[in-house]
């Protein structure tokens, strides 16, 4: 039994040492992991500029094949639960936009092929606004929205 603990300790030490050496040599850096992060889209100040930076267009087409589940009244804008589901065939991505936030793009999810069109997350909202779900498929953008009333702001409000 004592030998097993020693072996586990040695394996963990060797693994930690290898990771430390890789980080020290610059082989593992956060920049490599976050290389595809759409910085311009998340820093955009308007809905149109966020969509342009993220999807290359802001031409949205309304769709009844997208449903948003969010509270009618969010008592605390710091934590607003939002779920988006779509029956549109082959969705490539689902994005969630809080229209009146300082940075409107709240979340964006890239979906793999054969993935169900469903996401669920929590977003921050500074004040009462429309929450817009945008589904990208091919070169088209489909959307739907829902008004969420915020009683206590979560984005510095």
C-alpha positions, 0 to 999 in steps of 0.5 A, spaced: 500 500 500 505 504 501 508 503 494 502 505 491 502 512 494 509 513 492 508 511 485 502 515 485 506 521 488 512 520 483 507 520 477 504 526 479 510 530 480 513 527 473 507 530 470 507 537 473 514 537 472 513 536 464 507 541 464 512 546 468 517 545 463 512 546 457 510 552 460 517 555 461 519 553 454 513 557 451 510 551 448 503 552 452 501 559 452 494 561 453 495 565 447 495 559 443 488 556 446 485 563 445 487 564 438 480 564 435 477 568 440 472 574 437 475 580 440 472 585 436 465 582 436 465 582 444 468 589 444 463 592 439 458 597 442 452 596 438 448 590 435 450 591 428 457 592 429 458 586 434 454 581 428 459 584 423 465 582 427 462 575 429 458 573 423 460 578 417 453 581 416 448 584 420 442 582 416 437 578 420 431 574 418 426 573 423 424 566 424 419 562 428 423 556 428 427 559 434 425 559 441 428 563 447 427 561 454 428 567 459 425 570 465 420 576 463 422 579 469 430 578 472 430 580 479 438 581 478 441 582 472 448 579 474 445 572 473 439 572 467 438 564 465 437 564 457 436 558 453 435 558 446 433 552 442 432 552 434 429 547 429 433 550 423 437 544 420 444 544 420 445 550 425 453 552 425 452 557 431 448 560 436 449 567 439 445 571 444 445 578 444 443 583 450 441 589 446 442 595 451 448 592 454 455 596 453 458 590 450 451 587 447 454 580 445 453 576 451 455 569 448 456 565 442 457 558 441 460 554 435 456 548 434 459 542 430 455 538 425 450 533 427 449 537 433 442 539 436 441 546 436 440 548 443 444 552 448 443 554 455 447 559 459 447 565 464 448 572 462 449 579 465 444 585 463 445 592 465 438 594 464 431 592 461 432 590 454 431 585 448 435 579 448 436 576 441 438 569 439 441 569 432 442 562 429 447 562 423 446 557 418 450 557 411 450 564 409 444 566 413 442 569 419 436 568 423 433 571 429 428 572 434 428 576 441 424 577 447 424 583 452 427 582 459 425 587 464 431 587 469 430 590 476 437 590 479 442 591 474 448 587 473 453 590 469 455 596 473 447 598 474 
